[in-house]
Amino acid sequence: MEKSSKIAVFTNAVLLFLVAAVGVICFFPFGASPAGNISDRVYYGGSGENGRVSLMFNVYGGEEYLPQIFDALDGFEVKATFFVGGCWADDHTESVREIVSRGHELGNHGYFHKDQDKLSLAANRQEISLCGDLVRSLTGVTMTLFAPPSGAYSENTVNAAEALGYKVIMWSKDTIDWRDHDVSVIYRRATEDAEAGDLVLMHPTKETAEALPSVLAYYKEQGLLQSTVSATLGF
């Protein structure tokens, strides 16, 4: 083969490589993950190997019940995770700071409680970062866990959260205490078939605060250690 032909072949090969590379970059832009099973990138519970369970409180209201919840947790010498909404935190700065001063974990619950599965990548990022920036300014805490409001998420949500340094958290048990204001129902949903690794979703309601000591006592009797979400998941 003549020298000029060899150069032409080499040049064409390089061009094909560059075209392919550009195509991949355009299809999978930096900061985003390729399409796939996004549930594999979301945490619904832990392995259970460390014997821990977690009560996770999503907070966009009910601040009047937080002191009772804090006292119940203190009574059992355990910690929990509170996923706070940004607009709520902005109006209740002392409650946010008390969560930290009591030694509990803070998580991000978005700023305006939007259905994030309906938002673009940029809008997801804004909801998460606004809450994170506010909480950091109030407490100095950089949160690393994000619980999507209403459990609504899409690939945009997961990609935005991961790009901002968050792990996306769901739950394995839901007390539905925001709807069913019944102490016995809340207790049953939090304890029925409870096992190590469970993430139990709650909210600060009057009935949840009343049920909490019994829930914590049950976990203790079963040899389950109530912990923060990060501890239960082994982060």
Secondary structure, 3 states (H helix, E strand, C coil): CCHHHHHHHHHHHHHHHHHHHHHHHHHCCCCCCCCCCHHHHEECCCCCCCCEEEEEEEECCCHHHHHHHHHHHHHCCCCCEEEECHHHHHHCHHHHHHHHHCCCEEEECCCCCCCHHHCCHHHHHHHHHHHHHHHHHHHCCCCCEECCHHHCCCHHHHHHHHHCCCEEECCCEECCCCCCCCHHHHHHHHHCCCCCCCEEEECCCHHHHHHHHHHHHHHHHCCCEECCHHHHHCC
